[in-house]
Amino acid sequence: MATSGSFTDFILSSAGKLYLQVRLRKQDKIEQELATKYEGRYRNAGLSLLFDAFMALAVVAFVGIIAAVLYFMIN
């Protein structure tokens, strides 16, 4: 029986592999980046991509809230 961790690992690994393939394109560059930056695991690349996406979303939400507060304070 598979655990829920293996499914999330599969998703993160797939996302990390796709991300590195799209960004770097050459297998030797992918392997070098994977070894130096992501400890040799596609899962870590997927986690990094996920955290970057959440941070971008948080910045957009924060700027939107600040803009709304300023808009209602001025009007």
C-alpha positions in Angstrom: 0.0 0.0 0.0 1.4 3.4 -1.0 1.7 6.2 1.5 0.5 9.7 0.9 4.1 10.9 1.0 5.0 8.9 -2.1 2.3 10.6 -4.1 3.4 14.1 -3.1 7.0 13.1 -3.8 6.0 11.9 -7.2 4.2 15.2 -8.0 7.1 17.3 -6.6 9.7 15.2 -8.5 7.8 15.5 -11.7 7.4 19.2 -11.4 11.1 19.7 -10.5 12.2 17.6 -13.4 9.9 19.4 -15.9 11.1 22.8 -14.4 14.7 22.0 -14.9 14.2 20.5 -18.3 12.4 23.7 -19.5 14.8 26.0 -17.9 18.2 24.4 -18.7 17.4 22.1 -21.6 20.7 20.2 -21.7 21.1 17.1 -19.6 24.6 17.9 -18.4 23.5 21.3 -17.2 20.5 19.8 -15.5 22.7 17.2 -13.7 25.1 19.9 -12.6 22.4 22.2 -11.3 20.6 19.3 -9.6 23.8 18.3 -7.8 24.9 21.7 -6.7 21.6 23.5 -5.9 19.1 20.8 -5.1 21.2 18.1 -3.4 20.7 15.7 -6.3 16.9 15.4 -6.0 14.2 16.5 -8.4 11.9 16.7 -5.4 13.9 19.6 -3.9 13.7 21.4 -7.3 9.9 20.9 -7.2 9.7 22.2 -3.6 11.8 25.3 -4.6 9.4 25.9 -7.5 6.4 25.5 -5.2 7.8 27.9 -2.6 8.7 30.5 -5.3 5.1 30.3 -6.6 3.6 30.8 -3.1 6.0 33.7 -2.4 5.0 35.4 -5.7 1.3 34.9 -4.8 1.9 36.4 -1.4 3.6 39.4 -2.8 0.7 40.0 -5.2 -1.8 39.6 -2.4 0.2 42.0 -0.1 0.4 44.7 -2.8 -3.3 44.3 -3.6 -4.2 44.8 0.1 -1.9 47.8 0.4 -3.4 49.3 -2.8 -7.0 48.7 -1.6 -6.2 50.3 1.8 -4.6 53.4 0.1 -7.5 53.7 -2.3 -10.1 53.7 0.5 -8.0 56.1 2.6 -7.7 58.6 -0.2 -11.4 58.5 -1.3 
